[in-house]
Amino acid sequence: HTVTGRRSGPYPSILGHEGMGTVVASTRPGIAVGDRVVFSVTDSCGDCQRCRAGMTAKCVSVRKVGHEPYGGNWLLNGTYASHIHIQAGQAVESLPDHVTDDAAAVAGCSIATVMAALEQAGPLNGRTVLINGLGMLGLTAVVAARAAGAAKVIAVDPHEQARTMAQGLAGGAADEVVAALAPDTVVDVVLELSGVRAGVQTALSALDLGGVAVLAGSVAPTSPVNLDPEWVVRGWRTITGVHNYEPRHLGAAVAFLDEHQNVLPWEEIIGRRYGLDDLPDAFLTTSTGLRDVIDLHM
């Protein structure tokens, strides 16, 4: 987002907010040199009113991996680097041996965000779930919703490549994979992960009486959607949002990979691989819509 100008950022800085790594020095109990770990994107103070209320993701002095200026007391704060300093206010989780580096690299943003969104959605057992947007968050959400007991999972994305990946999920996790939502569709739960205004509007319109909509894709400025408050009130509908996540959601992300890693089509999800020295080329190359990887072993 920062490189494309969709979101402003400080300069100079070390970009990159997703990643995993091997510990080379540690003073944190339970985390040892040599451990493979993932870490939260947020560093929280733990003492402000929001932190004490359990909303560390929205700490009044929150700092974020890849979003901070270079300098001060957090020099190495982005993942586009050979090393990163993990702060006391960040969550850290050790990885099971069988979880691959590629899968782990997205645990600290995409997968943990989905875990937070699912928590906000409430119990899914027996419910019809609409997942709008089939990027990394959406593919994860399809698998997680099915694992949580959803009776029906409808996955929507206008891009054929994304729909193909969703259709190929092991075990037929999605019941329907479509380019656009049918006008008469009615669902109990909406997980809106595209952030596209038209997609948000259409997804909300499908929400049934007593339904819950969780918005997690709208992380950049866009024009407002139309919302009739009477429709919300009379229908007992709930609309909520998720941005960042809590430490427990990082743990849930690792647990998800521990059990469901092989359901996701990693060979299709992962695009090109670059060494750290090739990072400028990665930014200049046209996006394929896949997850490109910065691999320090290259």
N, C-alpha and C positions, 0 to 999 in steps of 0.2 A: 504493500500500500504506500509506503513512504517513497520508494523509488519511482513509482508511477505518478506520484503527486496527489493521490487520492486522500492522503493523510499527511499532515506536516510533521516534521521531526527535527530535533536539534542537529547542529553541525559544529564540529565533527562528532561522529558517534560510530559505534560498532553495531551494525544492523544484525538481524537474525534473532528470532524469538523462539523457534522450535529447535530441539536438539536432544541428544543424549551423549554420554561420554563415560570415560573411565577415570575414577578418582586417582589423583596423583598426590594429594595431601589432604588430610582431614583432621579436624578437632571435634567433629560432631559425633556424639554417641551413636553407635549402631551403623555408622558408615565408615568403611575401612578403605585404605589404599588398595587399588585393584578392583574395587566394586564397579560394576556397570550400573549407572544410575540415570534417572530422569529427574527433572526439577520443575517447579512451578514457574510460570511466567511472571508472577508478582512477588515482590519483596515488601512485606507489611510490617508496621511498627509493633503490632500486638498489644498496644496500650491505649489507642484512641477509642472514642465512643463506638465507632463502627467495628473495630476489631473486637472490642469487648462484647459486642452484640452478635458476634459470629459472622460478620461481613468483612473478613480480612481482604477479600478481593477488591473492596472499595475503601480501603484504608485512606484516611485523609492525607497521608504522606506516601501513598503507594508509589513504588518504583517498578518499572517493567523491563524485563530482559529485551534488549534490542531497541529500546525507546529512550535511553538516557544519554546525556552528553558525555563525551569522553573526558575524563578528568575527575577531580574530587576523590571521594573515598570508595568509588566503585569503578575502577579503571577498566577491567575486563568484564563488560556487562552484556555482550552480544554473542550469538552463536556462530557468526561468520568469523571465526577465529580458531586458533589452535587450542586455546585455553579460555576458561571462563571462571570468574570468582563467584561462588554461590554464597549468598548472604544468609544471615541468621534468620531473617524473616521469610525465607523461601522454604517450601516443602521439598523434600528429597525422598525418592523411593528407589530402593535397589530392584534390579531386574532379575527375573528368573532366567536361568541359563538358556532356555530354549527360545526365549523371545529375541527375535533378530534385531540388529541395529536399525534396519530400515523401519520396522514396525515401531520400535521404541521412540524413534525420532519424532513421531507425530503424537506421542502420548501426552506430552506436556502442553499441547494446545488443543488440537482437533478432538482427540478422544476424551480428554478430561472435560472439555466444554460440553460434549454430548452427554457425559455422565451427569453434569450439573443440570442440563436441560431435561433429562429423564427424571431426575429427582423433582424438579419443578412441576413436571407433568403429572406426577402422582402414579398410583398403581395402573398398569396397562393390561392386566389380566382380563381377557375377554373383550377388549375394546378395539375399535377400528382406529388406526393411527395413520395420519397423512404425514409423509416426510417430503418437504418441498425443497429441492436442491440436492443434487447427488454428487457433491464434491467429497472430500475426505470426511467431513462431518456427516453428510447424508448417508454415505455408504456404511459408516460406523453405526449410525442411528437405525438403519434398516436391520442390521444384525442384532443390535442391542434390544430393539423393540420386540423382535421375534423372541429373543431369549427371555425377555421379561413377561412373556405370555400374551402378547397382543393377538387377538383373534384374526385380524386382517391388517396387512400393511400395504398401503398405497404409496408408491414412490413416483415423484414427478420431477422431470427435468427436460428442458427443450433440446438439450444437446444429445445427439445420438451416442457419442462415445460414453457419456456418463450413464445413459440408460443401458448400454451394452454391459458395462461393468456391474450394474445393479442386477441385471438379469442373470449374470454369471455367478452370483454369490452362492456359495455352497448351501445345499439343503433347500433351495428355493425360498430364501428368507422373505422376499417380497412377493405378495400375491398379485399385485398389479404394478407394472412399470410403464408409465405413459408420458407422452410429451406435454400434454396439457390436461387439466382436470375437467372431467365432464361436468356440465352445469348443474346436474341434479345430485352430485356427490354430497354425502353427509357423513361426517366423521366425529368421533368422540374427542380425539386429541390431534392437534396440529403441532408439528415441529417444523418451524419455518427457518431454514438454514441457507436460503439463497441470498437474502438481503436485497432482492430486486423488488422495487415498489409494486409492480403489477402482480408479481408472485405472492407478495404479502397480502395484497388486497383479495386475490382469488382464494388463497388458502383460508383466510379468516371467514370468508363468506360461506365456507363449507362446514363451519363449526356448529354442531348440533346443540340442542338444549343441554345445559349442564356441562358443556365441553370446556376443555382447557387448551389454550394456544400458547406455545412458548416460542418467542422470537429470539433467535440467537445469531442470525446472519446479518442483521442490519448494523454494521460497525463503521459505516461511512455515510456522510451526508447524502440525503435523497429528499425528494418531495414527499409531503405527508400523504398518508392514506386516508380514505374516507371511513369514518366510523360513527355509527348511530348509537348513542348511549342508551336509548330505549331498547334497542336490539340486545345490548349487553345485559341490561337490568332485567328485562322480562324473560330473557332466556337463561338467566343464572350462568352466564358465560364468564370465564376467567381468561384474561389476556395478561401475560407476564413476560419478562425478558431475562436473559442471562448474558452477562459479560464478565469475562474472567471466570474464576471458579475458586472453590475452597480446597484446602489441603486434602480433605477426604475424597474429593473427586479425582485427584491425581492417583491416590491409592486405588480407587475404583477403575481408573483407566488401565493401570498395570494388571489388575485382576481380570479385566476384560480381555486384554491381550493374552494373559496366561491361559485363558480358556478358549478364546475365539480367534486367535491370531490367524489360524489356517483357513478360516472361512472367507477372509478378505483376499481379493486377487492382487497380491503385491506386485507380481510381474507386470500387470497392467497399470497399477496405480503409480509405480515409480517410473519416471521418465528418464531424463539424462542424468549422468553423473559427472561432477566436476571436482577437480582438485581445488584447494583453497586459492592457489595462484591463478586459477581460471575464473574466479568469481566475476570479474568485469565482463567476460564473455557470456557468462550465464545471464547477466542482466540485459545484455544487448541482444540475446537470441530470442526470437519470437516464442511466446509461450505456447505449449502444446495442450495446456489444461491439465497436465499430469503433475506429480510431485517430483521435481528435480531434487537431487541430493548433492550436498557438499560433503565429499568423502575425504577425510584427512589421510586415509591410507593410499590415496592416489598420488 
